[in-house]
Amino acid sequence: MLGLNVTPADVQDREGFLPLLTSVRRVFVFLQRLFADGAYSGAATAAAAKRTGKVVLEIVKRSDAAKGFVVVAKRWVVERTFGWLGRCRRLVKDFENLTRTQLAFVQLAMIRLMTRRIARLCQSS
């Protein structure tokens, strides 16, 4: 996870895109392509991506003709990460009143996840 923007429930995904992209681009200036789901489609989002730098925003959608479960390219990475975060008991329900507290707990969960993966790699080699 390169960046995270926690917003109140009444904020659309598209509205939180520009602040997230701006903060991520400060650290990861080399990003060239971003993958997003259908909630980020629209001219305003694409324009924000171009304004922030030479970033191509690719919307990943499931085909309308597809029936049942279909693996969508690149989308599984996001869904897998959500699955990992879902294993953290503190993140399963919203106990936090402040978005910054929720952001901190998601970051702690990702730090825990990544350090465990790195430790496992170090033990095997």
ZARO-990265 format. One line per 2 residues: number of its first residue (from 1); their letters; for each residue y, z, x of N, C-alpha, C, O, CB. Coordinates in nm, 4 decimals, m for minus. Atoms other than C-alpha are relative to their C-alpha. Last residue first. Glycine has a CB too. Example, Ala and Ser with C-alpha at 12.3 -4.5 7.8 and 13.67 -1.06 7.14 Angstrom:
BEGIN
2> sa> m0.1190:m0.0060:m0.0820:m0.1060:0.7140:1.3670:0.1090:0.0730:m0.0770:0.2198:0.0899:m0.0261:0.0462:m0.1415:0.0414; m0.1190:0.0000:0.0890:m0.4500:0.7800:1.2300:0.1200:0.0000:0.0900:0.1181:0.0665:0.1936:0.0027:0.1246:m0.0992
REM end
This chain:
BEGIN
125> ss> m0.0092:0.0753:m0.1261:m1.7662:0.3025:1.6980:m0.0130:0.0863:0.1209:m0.0071:0.0364:0.2333:0.1288:m0.0733:0.0073; 0.1043:0.1026:m0.0105:m1.8974:0.4535:1.3730:0.0072:m0.0763:0.1313:m0.0921:m0.1364:0.1721:0.0107:m0.0972:m0.1157
123> qc> 0.1314:m0.0607:m0.0170:m1.6991:0.7754:1.4058:m0.1081:m0.1044:0.0205:m0.2040:m0.0807:0.0940:m0.0338:0.0860:m0.1196; 0.0071:m0.0578:m0.1344:m1.3700:0.5947:1.4625:m0.1366:0.0617:0.0270:m0.1858:0.0558:0.1397:0.1091:0.1053:0.0182
121> lr> 0.0094:0.1092:m0.0967:m1.4216:0.3775:1.1535:m0.0136:0.0528:0.1420:m0.0892:m0.0028:0.2217:0.1222:m0.0907:m0.0104; 0.1331:0.0574:0.0143:m1.4931:0.6831:0.9363:m0.0215:m0.1139:0.0997:m0.1296:m0.1266:0.1571:m0.0212:m0.0502:m0.1432
119> ai> 0.0936:m0.0940:m0.0618:m1.1814:0.8551:1.0695:m0.1425:m0.0533:m0.0067:m0.2188:m0.0391:0.0889:0.0083:0.1371:m0.0684; m0.0160:0.0130:m0.1452:m0.9733:0.5470:0.9836:m0.0981:0.0913:0.0721:m0.1589:0.0505:0.1710:0.1447:0.0330:0.0425
117> rr> 0.0572:0.1295:m0.0395:m1.1111:0.5417:0.6282:0.0091:m0.0199:0.1509:m0.0852:m0.0693:0.2128:0.0719:m0.1151:m0.0727; 0.1461:m0.0092:0.0120:m1.0472:0.9138:0.5828:m0.0666:m0.1300:0.0422:m0.1713:m0.1281:0.1069:m0.0402:0.0349:m0.1437
115> tm> 0.0481:m0.0796:m0.1130:m0.6948:0.8752:0.7193:m0.1515:0.0171:m0.0057:m0.2175:0.0189:0.0982:0.0684:0.1374:0.0018; m0.0031:0.0778:m0.1237:m0.6319:0.5863:0.4778:m0.0492:0.0805:0.1201:m0.1187:0.0258:0.2057:0.1408:m0.0502:0.0262
113> lr> 0.0964:0.1094:0.0061:m0.7433:0.7744:0.1673:m0.0068:m0.0757:0.1324:m0.1155:m0.1020:0.1839:0.0360:m0.0958:m0.1132; 0.1350:m0.0583:m0.0053:m0.5562:1.0915:0.2531:m0.1059:m0.1085:0.0050:m0.1995:m0.1017:0.0847:m0.0245:0.0912:m0.1211
111> im> 0.0145:m0.0507:m0.1371:m0.2377:0.8969:0.3251:m0.1393:0.0582:0.0184:m0.2053:0.0318:0.1189:0.1082:0.1071:0.0316; 0.0247:0.1162:m0.0862:m0.2849:0.7064:m0.0022:m0.0150:0.0412:0.1459:m0.0963:m0.0165:0.2182:0.1137:m0.1019:m0.0139
109> al> 0.1339:0.0514:0.0293:m0.3235:1.0316:m0.1983:m0.0333:m0.1195:0.0889:m0.1456:m0.1306:0.1381:m0.0109:m0.0396:m0.1481; 0.0976:m0.0921:m0.0592:m0.0195:1.1815:m0.0278:m0.1426:m0.0482:m0.0229:m0.2264:m0.0394:0.0668:0.0174:0.1405:m0.0579
107> qv> m0.0038:0.0218:m0.1445:0.1855:0.8726:m0.1175:m0.0985:0.0917:0.0718:m0.1663:0.0482:0.1649:0.1417:0.0226:0.0537; 0.0673:0.1284:m0.0245:0.0743:0.8967:m0.4803:m0.0025:m0.0285:0.1497:m0.1041:m0.0740:0.2023:0.0710:m0.1159:m0.0763
105> fa> 0.1439:m0.0205:0.0158:0.1647:1.2668:m0.4825:m0.0790:m0.1297:0.0195:m0.1901:m0.1269:0.0723:m0.0294:0.0581:m0.1375; 0.0525:m0.0778:m0.1122:0.5100:1.2001:m0.3356:m0.1508:0.0193:m0.0113:m0.2214:0.0097:0.0891:0.0695:0.1359:0.0073
103> lq> 0.0009:0.0867:m0.1171:0.5849:0.9250:m0.5884:m0.0606:0.0723:0.1198:m0.1415:0.0146:0.1925:0.1421:m0.0477:0.0329; 0.1135:0.0900:0.0197:0.4896:1.1572:m0.8743:m0.0143:m0.0932:0.1197:m0.1255:m0.1170:0.1667:0.0168:m0.0816:m0.1300
101> tr> 0.1192:m0.0824:m0.0204:0.7314:1.4172:m0.7385:m0.1254:m0.0845:m0.0153:m0.2188:m0.0720:0.0640:m0.0025:0.1180:m0.0992; 0.0162:m0.0169:m0.1450:1.0048:1.1528:m0.7023:m0.1205:0.0885:0.0326:m0.1823:0.0722:0.1377:0.1275:0.0606:0.0613
99> tl> 0.0688:0.1169:m0.0566:0.9507:1.0512:m1.0656:m0.0205:0.0163:0.1500:m0.1193:m0.0335:0.2040:0.0797:m0.1284:m0.0284; m0.0877:0.0840:m0.0811:1.0368:1.4018:m1.1827:m0.0781:m0.1166:0.0600:m0.1914:m0.0997:0.1048:0.0663:0.0829:0.1114
97> ne> m0.1201:0.0274:0.0781:0.8666:1.5841:m1.4677:0.0925:m0.0960:0.0731:0.1716:m0.1667:0.0107:0.0735:0.1297:m0.0314; m0.1309:m0.0081:m0.0637:0.5233:1.5730:m1.3077:0.1134:m0.0315:m0.0971:0.1001:m0.1179:m0.1838:0.0060:m0.0946:0.1180
95> fd> m0.0460:m0.1378:0.0090:0.1983:1.6515:m1.4887:0.1445:0.0132:0.0458:0.2102:0.1131:0.0165:m0.0895:0.0910:0.0825; m0.1380:m0.0178:m0.0438:0.1095:1.2902:m1.5599:0.0439:0.1435:m0.0256:0.0778:0.1804:m0.1380:0.0939:m0.0991:m0.0722
93> kv> m0.0929:m0.0322:0.1097:m0.2678:1.2780:m1.5789:0.1395:0.0173:0.0579:0.1555:0.0508:0.1753:m0.0445:0.1293:m0.0769; 0.0627:0.0488:0.1225:m0.5161:1.1085:m1.3455:0.0887:0.0250:m0.1216:0.0954:m0.0583:m0.2120:m0.1360:0.0665:m0.0199
91> lr> m0.0641:0.1224:0.0466:m0.2899:1.1485:m1.0425:m0.0554:m0.0506:m0.1330:0.0002:m0.1433:m0.1917:m0.0147:m0.1068:0.1038; m0.1409:m0.0255:0.0297:m0.3718:1.5131:m0.9660:0.0679:m0.1231:m0.0598:0.1659:m0.1096:m0.1331:0.0735:0.0437:0.1266
89> rc> m0.0146:m0.0751:0.1246:m0.7450:1.4478:m0.9922:0.1460:0.0182:m0.0399:0.1788:0.0124:m0.1584:m0.0665:0.1356:0.0132; m0.0794:m0.1186:m0.0345:m0.7462:1.1799:m0.7261:0.0367:0.0725:m0.1290:0.1084:0.0196:m0.2138:0.1290:m0.0389:0.0811
87> rg> 0.0922:m0.1058:m0.0398:m1.0273:0.9402:m0.8142:0.0722:0.1285:0.0383:0.0092:0.2332:0.0535:m0.0853:m0.0467:0.1155; 0.0531:m0.0647:0.1192:m0.7834:0.7219:m1.0064:m0.0989:0.1106:0.0303:m0.1274:0.1939:m0.0558:m0.0650:m0.1011:m0.0872
85> lw> m0.0968:m0.1020:0.0401:m0.6043:0.6458:m0.6794:m0.0476:0.0767:m0.1229:m0.0136:0.1937:m0.1402:0.1360:m0.0639:m0.0279; 0.0003:m0.1062:m0.1007:m0.9136:0.4678:m0.5527:0.0938:0.1128:m0.0404:0.0592:0.2305:m0.0299:0.0404:m0.0556:0.1373
83> gf> 0.1257:m0.0731:0.0139:m0.9441:0.2706:m0.8761:m0.0094:0.1152:0.0986:m0.0525:0.2247:0.0626:m0.1175:m0.0936:0.0191; m0.0163:m0.0856:0.1179:m0.5758:0.1740:m0.8612:m0.1263:0.0824:m0.0238:m0.1176:0.1989:m0.0627:0.0329:m0.0850:m0.1249
81> tr> m0.0887:m0.1089:m0.0404:m0.6382:0.0474:m0.5076:0.0253:0.0952:m0.1159:0.0260:0.2168:m0.0972:0.1329:m0.0555:0.0526; 0.0795:m0.0899:m0.0834:m0.9349:m0.1572:m0.6283:0.0839:0.1200:0.0428:0.0357:0.2333:0.0417:m0.0547:m0.0746:0.1238
79> ev> 0.0860:m0.0774:0.0902:m0.7221:m0.3056:m0.9070:m0.0867:0.0987:0.0774:m0.1110:0.2100:0.0307:m0.0888:m0.0937:m0.0827; m0.0839:m0.0951:0.0726:m0.4568:m0.4120:m0.6558:m0.0863:0.0889:m0.0888:m0.0682:0.2106:m0.0913:0.1059:m0.0739:m0.0846
77> vw> m0.0512:m0.0931:m0.1005:m0.7087:m0.5754:m0.4232:0.0835:0.1084:m0.0672:0.0708:0.2265:m0.0349:0.0840:m0.0748:0.1065; 0.0976:m0.1056:m0.0198:m0.8922:m0.7300:m0.7203:0.0483:0.1020:0.1027:0.0086:0.2183:0.0962:m0.1330:m0.0592:0.0435
75> rk> m0.0230:m0.1061:0.0985:m0.5795:m0.9257:m0.8129:m0.0942:0.1177:0.0232:m0.0580:0.2323:m0.0035:m0.0180:m0.0543:m0.1425; m0.1036:m0.0941:m0.0437:m0.5965:m1.1309:m0.4920:0.0233:0.1162:m0.0963:0.0687:0.2224:m0.0537:0.1287:m0.0734:0.0196
73> av> m0.0306:m0.0083:m0.1426:m0.8109:m1.4004:m0.6604:0.1198:0.0907:0.0244:0.2193:0.0832:m0.0476:0.0267:m0.1395:0.0574; m0.1185:0.0798:m0.0289:m0.8986:m1.3201:m1.0216:0.0361:0.0219:0.1464:0.0449:0.1355:0.1930:0.1195:0.0378:m0.0946
71> vv> m0.0680:m0.0481:m0.1196:m1.2512:m1.1991:m1.0897:0.1146:m0.0950:0.0306:0.0939:m0.2154:0.0461:m0.0981:0.0111:0.1212; m0.0163:0.1042:m0.1009:m1.3392:m1.2895:m1.4483:0.0743:0.0615:0.1181:0.1783:0.1250:0.1007:0.0771:m0.1249:m0.0575
69> fg> m0.0547:m0.0438:m0.1282:m1.4723:m1.0494:m1.7090:0.0024:m0.1153:0.0984:m0.0979:m0.1839:0.1179:m0.0814:0.1169:0.0570; 0.0673:m0.1103:m0.0665:m1.5198:m1.1998:m2.0531:0.0677:0.0358:0.1313:0.1833:0.0010:0.1553:m0.1454:m0.0345:0.0243
67> ka> 0.0493:m0.0999:0.0950:m1.3949:m1.5416:m2.1541:m0.0742:0.1079:0.0772:m0.1451:0.0790:0.1736:m0.0926:m0.0648:m0.1080; 0.1076:m0.0875:m0.0462:m1.1787:m1.7660:m1.9383:m0.0364:0.1018:m0.1075:0.0500:0.1573:m0.1753:0.0408:0.0720:0.1296
65> ad> 0.1285:0.0517:0.0459:m0.9753:m2.0376:m2.1153:m0.1164:0.0924:0.0373:m0.2249:0.0797:m0.0194:m0.0234:m0.1382:0.0580; 0.0090:m0.0212:0.1449:m0.6481:m1.8453:m2.0812:m0.1349:m0.0443:m0.0551:m0.1808:0.0077:m0.1567:0.1121:m0.0750:m0.0715
63> sr> m0.0060:0.1225:0.0786:m0.7020:m1.8301:m1.7047:m0.0138:0.0323:m0.1485:m0.0931:0.1183:m0.1866:m0.1100:m0.0986:0.0444; 0.1320:0.0423:0.0452:m0.6330:m1.4913:m1.5505:0.0175:m0.1247:m0.0854:0.1151:m0.1362:m0.1596:m0.0726:0.1137:m0.0796
61> kv> 0.0375:m0.0202:0.1406:m0.2995:m1.4635:m1.3813:m0.1437:m0.0439:m0.0232:m0.1983:m0.1276:0.0486:0.0951:m0.0774:m0.0938; 0.1449:0.0134:0.0122:m0.1693:m1.4185:m1.0268:m0.0374:0.0338:m0.1435:m0.0169:0.1461:m0.1896:m0.0757:0.0927:0.1020
59> ie> 0.0491:m0.0728:0.1167:0.2056:m1.4800:m0.9982:m0.1488:m0.0299:m0.0160:m0.1887:m0.1457:m0.0277:0.0795:m0.0392:m0.1293; 0.1092:0.0711:0.0661:0.3005:m1.5890:m0.6463:m0.0544:0.0872:m0.1128:m0.1030:0.1978:m0.0892:m0.1129:m0.0368:0.1014
57> lv> 0.0636:m0.0870:0.0984:0.6397:m1.4753:m0.5191:m0.1037:m0.0812:m0.0754:m0.0702:m0.1769:m0.1452:0.1046:0.0617:m0.0977; 0.0567:0.0766:0.1104:0.7392:m1.6604:m0.2033:m0.0726:0.0980:m0.0912:m0.1604:0.1719:m0.0468:m0.0968:m0.1129:0.0514
55> vk> 0.1232:m0.0538:0.0572:0.9662:m1.4576:0.0224:m0.0431:m0.0876:m0.1164:0.0365:m0.1194:m0.2048:0.0191:0.1471:m0.0461; 0.0864:0.1156:0.0231:1.2302:m1.6123:0.2464:m0.1373:0.0486:m0.0468:m0.2364:0.0381:0.0255:m0.0129:m0.0868:0.1290
53> gt> 0.0475:0.0626:m0.1228:1.4612:m1.3208:0.2079:m0.0867:m0.1178:m0.0357:m0.0991:m0.1538:m0.1527:m0.0775:0.1000:0.0881; 0.0328:m0.1057:m0.0945:1.5895:m1.0803:m0.0539:m0.0463:m0.0555:0.1339:m0.0495:0.0178:0.2328:m0.1066:0.0899:m0.0579
51> rk> m0.1223:m0.0620:m0.0508:1.7614:m1.3576:m0.2461:m0.0284:0.1017:0.1095:0.0500:0.1160:0.2034:0.0753:0.0667:m0.1131; m0.0656:0.0947:m0.0910:1.4378:m1.5570:m0.2827:0.1249:0.0607:0.0629:0.1517:0.0381:0.1808:0.0367:m0.1289:m0.0744
49> aa> 0.0861:0.0164:m0.1173:1.2495:m1.2596:m0.4282:0.0647:m0.0940:0.1012:0.0615:m0.0670:0.2213:m0.1383:m0.0536:m0.0415; m0.0139:m0.1220:m0.0803:1.5391:m1.1771:m0.6613:m0.0835:m0.0092:0.1266:m0.0401:0.0346:0.2331:m0.0413:0.1237:m0.0815
47> aa> m0.1301:0.0080:m0.0675:1.5441:m1.5383:m0.7834:0.0228:0.1222:0.0883:0.0778:0.1102:0.1978:0.1137:m0.0126:m0.1031; 0.0127:0.0993:m0.1067:1.1710:m1.5225:m0.8601:0.1302:m0.0123:0.0785:0.1279:m0.0258:0.2009:m0.0398:m0.1364:m0.0580
45> ta> 0.0837:m0.0591:m0.1038:1.2228:m1.1999:m1.0551:m0.0157:m0.0953:0.1172:m0.0068:m0.0538:0.2327:m0.1371:0.0373:m0.0562; m0.0771:m0.1060:m0.0666:1.5153:m1.3420:m1.2521:m0.0795:0.0629:0.1143:m0.0238:0.0925:0.2200:0.0405:0.1084:m0.1013
43> ag> m0.0964:0.0573:m0.0938:1.3297:m1.6665:m1.3303:0.0757:0.1079:0.0772:0.1041:0.0905:0.1957:0.0985:m0.0889:m0.0744; m0.1355:0.0183:0.0526:1.0337:m1.4978:m1.4904:0.0949:m0.0462:0.1084:0.0726:m0.0226:0.2271:0.0513:0.1292:m0.0622
41> sy> m0.0394:0.1402:0.0134:0.6902:m1.3674:m1.4092:0.1393:m0.0076:m0.0616:0.1809:0.0805:m0.1369:m0.1026:m0.0788:m0.0864; m0.1099:0.0339:m0.0905:0.6635:m1.0079:m1.2912:0.0415:m0.1461:m0.0097:0.1235:m0.1919:0.0699:m0.0389:0.0315:0.1420
39> ag> m0.1177:m0.0780:0.0389:0.4541:m0.8808:m1.5823:0.1221:m0.0350:0.0844:0.2354:m0.0092:0.0438:m0.0296:0.1488:0.0119; m0.0840:0.0706:0.0965:0.2102:m1.1660:m1.5158:0.1246:0.0750:m0.0428:0.2200:0.0132:m0.0900:m0.0795:m0.0317:m0.1196
37> da> 0.0633:0.0386:0.1260:0.0673:m1.0003:m1.2057:0.1033:m0.0600:m0.0944:0.2205:m0.0739:m0.0594:m0.0690:0.1211:m0.0658; m0.0349:m0.0893:0.1109:0.2138:m1.0054:m0.8569:m0.0713:m0.0465:m0.1260:m0.1145:m0.1614:m0.1353:0.1541:0.0042:m0.0224
35> fl> 0.0817:0.0272:0.1171:0.1257:m1.1498:m0.5169:0.0347:0.1026:m0.1072:0.0443:0.2222:m0.0793:m0.1521:0.0036:0.0348; 0.0324:m0.1160:0.0817:0.3878:m1.1564:m0.2449:m0.0817:m0.0448:m0.1196:m0.0548:m0.1495:m0.1786:0.1279:0.0738:m0.0454
33> rq> 0.0551:0.0282:0.1322:0.4183:m1.4124:0.0319:m0.0368:0.1306:m0.0690:m0.0981:0.2194:m0.0096:m0.1233:m0.0928:0.0101; m0.0342:0.1353:0.0429:0.6283:m1.4155:0.3482:m0.0446:m0.0292:m0.1419:0.0203:m0.1062:m0.2127:m0.0611:m0.1004:0.0934
31> lf> 0.0679:0.0406:0.1234:0.6415:m1.0565:0.4682:0.0479:m0.1376:m0.0445:0.1679:m0.1646:m0.0491:0.0239:0.1034:m0.1117; 0.0844:0.1169:m0.0220:0.7687:m1.0380:0.8290:m0.0720:m0.0480:m0.1263:m0.1399:m0.1506:m0.1217:m0.1013:0.0309:0.1063
29> vf> m0.0840:0.1206:0.0064:1.0578:m0.8043:0.7481:m0.0820:m0.1280:0.0125:m0.0331:m0.2362:m0.0201:0.1055:0.0039:0.1099; 0.0915:0.1116:m0.0242:0.8160:m0.5212:0.6691:0.0757:m0.1317:m0.0139:0.0596:m0.2035:m0.1125:m0.1204:0.0046:m0.0982
27> vr> 0.1018:m0.0392:m0.0974:1.0356:m0.2111:0.7021:m0.0871:m0.1191:0.0398:m0.1163:m0.1379:0.1579:m0.0874:0.1124:m0.0566; m0.0668:m0.0686:m0.1113:1.3573:m0.3185:0.5313:m0.0990:0.0321:0.1111:m0.0653:0.0241:0.2292:0.0678:0.1291:m0.0489
25> rv> m0.0478:0.0992:m0.0974:1.1573:m0.5686:0.3231:0.0761:0.0636:0.1160:0.0829:0.0046:0.2239:0.0892:m0.1017:m0.0691; 0.1145:0.0470:m0.0781:0.9705:m0.2840:0.1508:0.0450:m0.0974:0.1082:m0.0050:m0.0929:0.2206:m0.1041:m0.0666:m0.0914
23> st> 0.0454:m0.1076:m0.0888:1.2913:m0.1124:0.0396:m0.1173:m0.0436:0.0872:m0.1263:m0.0033:0.2032:m0.0397:0.1222:m0.0819; m0.1043:m0.0294:m0.0988:1.4431:m0.4338:m0.0966:m0.0458:0.1071:0.0980:m0.0263:0.0930:0.2187:0.1288:0.0447:m0.0697
21> ll> 0.0007:0.1068:m0.1000:1.1209:m0.5372:m0.2694:0.1020:0.0266:0.1100:0.0736:0.0033:0.2276:0.0284:m0.1350:m0.0661; 0.1227:m0.0102:m0.0785:1.0933:m0.2038:m0.4475:m0.0014:m0.1028:0.1115:m0.0293:m0.0696:0.2267:m0.1225:m0.0178:m0.0893
19> pl> m0.0095:m0.1171:m0.0889:1.4573:m0.2027:m0.5588:m0.1238:0.0166:0.0886:m0.1125:0.0540:0.2054:0.0204:0.1266:m0.0828; m0.1009:0.0193:m0.1046:1.4188:m0.5650:m0.6809:0.0180:0.1235:0.0884:0.0220:0.1085:0.2106:0.1328:m0.0367:m0.0631
17> fg> 0.0439:0.0883:m0.1078:1.0909:m0.5135:m0.8684:0.1006:m0.0093:0.1140:0.0630:0.0044:0.2304:m0.0265:m0.1375:m0.0545; 0.0267:m0.0786:m0.1200:1.1800:m0.2096:m1.0773:m0.0350:m0.0836:0.1206:m0.0529:m0.0307:0.2303:m0.1099:0.0955:m0.0261
15> er> m0.1224:m0.0707:m0.0373:1.3452:m0.4180:m1.3493:m0.0183:0.0835:0.1268:0.0776:0.1051:0.2008:0.0453:0.0895:m0.1145; m0.0949:0.0940:m0.0607:1.0509:m0.6585:m1.3627:0.1263:0.0692:0.0491:0.1817:0.0315:0.1524:0.0370:m0.1085:m0.0995
13> dq> 0.0424:0.0266:m0.1373:0.8079:m0.3736:m1.4263:0.1004:m0.0892:0.0721:0.1335:m0.0655:0.1883:m0.1384:m0.0650:0.0015; 0.0921:0.1129:m0.0155:1.0045:m0.2738:m1.7374:m0.0354:m0.0189:0.1478:0.0435:0.0152:0.2359:0.0622:m0.1299:m0.0578
11> vd> m0.0502:0.1031:m0.0912:1.1644:0.0713:m1.7464:m0.1063:m0.1079:0.0157:m0.2215:m0.0782:0.0474:0.0382:0.0608:0.1388; m0.0812:0.0956:0.0756:1.0913:0.2915:m2.0514:0.0624:m0.1094:0.0874:0.1459:m0.1862:0.0396:0.1092:0.0737:m0.0731
9> ap> 0.0816:0.0903:0.0817:0.8003:0.4649:m1.8787:0.0823:m0.1037:m0.0751:0.0292:m0.2080:m0.1132:m0.0810:0.0797:m0.0985; 0.0347:m0.0545:0.1319:1.0225:0.6164:m1.6100:m0.0731:m0.1050:m0.0838:m0.0672:m0.2242:m0.0536:0.1272:0.0484:m0.0740
7> tv> m0.1108:0.0037:0.0949:1.0025:0.4558:m1.2663:m0.0415:0.0691:m0.1298:m0.1605:0.0884:m0.1543:0.0442:m0.1462:m0.0275; 0.0381:m0.0691:0.1229:0.7847:0.5050:m0.9598:0.1228:0.0050:m0.0897:0.2288:0.0532:m0.0496:m0.0557:0.1443:0.0292
5> nl> m0.1201:m0.0341:0.0755:0.8494:0.2467:m0.6884:m0.0457:0.0609:m0.1320:m0.0980:m0.0100:m0.2180:0.0924:m0.1260:m0.0233; 0.0249:m0.0513:0.1335:0.5819:0.2097:m0.4238:0.1330:0.0368:m0.0637:0.2201:0.0951:0.0009:m0.0956:0.1218:0.0037
3> gl> m0.1133:m0.0643:0.0645:0.5595:0.0309:m0.0944:m0.0345:0.0402:m0.1412:m0.1326:m0.0066:m0.1989:0.1208:m0.0914:0.0001; m0.1196:0.0125:m0.0831:0.3217:m0.1150:0.1598:0.1204:0.0710:m0.0592:0.2087:0.1155:0.0141:0.0328:m0.1450:0.0210
1> m> m0.1157:0.0000:0.0848:0.0000:0.0000:0.0000:0.1233:0.0000:0.0904:0.1443:0.0917:0.1697:m0.0009:0.1219:m0.0971
REM end
